[in-house]
């Protein structure tokens, strides 16, 4: 898929991939590539980045044969890890916990 700007003979950007694992686009003017990895992806061959082992947002711009600018962020805020013990009863079953029942101090 190529999307063209009005009055332009060159596309503003090209969609390189758009599926449940990743969305990847390339800017037609600067060559900068933008990646939204939703799950692990490997084996990319037509892009600057060959894959990601976890969800990530990436901007990549090849400066020359030796240099590349990268901007990488992990979209997972990691507010919690694993299972919250308050959400499991004595039998190991998940129970509903209200945010209002928790101490906020």
C-alpha positions in Angstrom: 0.0 0.0 0.0 1.4 3.4 -1.0 -0.2 6.6 0.2 0.4 9.8 -1.8 0.1 13.4 -0.6 -2.1 15.7 -2.7 -0.2 17.3 -5.5 2.9 15.1 -5.0 4.3 12.6 -7.4 6.2 10.8 -4.7 4.5 9.0 -1.8 4.8 10.5 1.6 5.1 7.1 3.2 4.8 3.4 2.3 3.2 0.7 4.5 5.8 -2.1 4.6 3.8 -4.4 7.0 0.4 -4.2 8.7 -0.7 -7.3 10.6 -1.4 -8.4 14.2 2.4 -8.7 14.9 3.6 -5.4 13.6 2.9 -2.2 11.7 5.9 -0.8 9.7 6.1 2.3 7.6 8.8 4.1 5.6 8.9 7.9 5.0 9.4 8.5 1.3 11.4 11.7 1.7 13.8 10.9 4.6 13.8 7.1 4.5 13.0 7.0 8.2 11.2 3.8 9.2 8.6 3.6 12.0 7.8 0.3 13.7 5.1 -0.8 16.1 5.9 -4.3 17.3 2.9 -5.8 19.1 4.6 -9.2 19.7 7.9 -10.9 18.8 8.8 -10.6 15.1 11.9 -12.1 13.4 13.3 -12.4 9.9 12.5 -8.9 8.5 14.6 -8.5 5.4 13.4 -5.4 3.6 13.7 -3.0 6.6 16.4 -1.4 8.7 15.4 -3.4 11.8 15.4 -7.2 11.4 13.0 -7.9 14.3 12.1 -7.5 18.0 11.8 -10.1 20.7 9.1 -8.1 22.6 6.6 -5.3 22.0 8.4 -2.0 21.1 8.0 1.3 19.3 11.0 2.1 17.1 12.1 4.9 14.7 15.1 4.1 12.6 17.0 6.4 10.2 20.1 5.2 8.3 22.6 8.1 8.2 25.3 6.3 6.2 26.8 2.8 5.9 28.2 3.0 9.5 25.6 5.1 11.4 21.9 4.9 12.2 19.8 7.0 14.5 17.4 4.9 16.6 14.7 5.9 19.0 13.3 2.9 20.9 10.7 2.7 23.6 9.0 -0.2 25.4 5.2 0.6 25.5 4.7 -1.6 28.5 4.7 0.6 31.6 5.4 -2.4 33.8 3.1 -1.1 36.5 2.9 -4.6 37.9 4.6 -8.0 37.2 3.1 -11.4 37.6 0.0 -12.2 39.5 -1.3 -10.0 42.3 -1.8 -12.1 45.5 -4.9 -10.1 46.4 -6.6 -11.4 43.3 -6.3 -15.1 44.2 -8.3 -16.8 46.9 -7.2 -19.7 49.2 -8.2 -22.2 46.5 -6.1 -20.6 43.9 -9.1 -19.1 42.0 -9.1 -15.6 40.7 -11.4 -13.2 42.5 -12.5 -9.7 41.6 -10.8 -6.8 43.5 -12.1 -3.3 43.4 -9.7 -0.4 43.2 -11.7 1.2 46.0 -10.9 -1.7 48.4 -7.1 -0.9 48.1 -5.2 1.5 50.3 -4.1 4.6 48.4 -1.7 6.4 50.7 
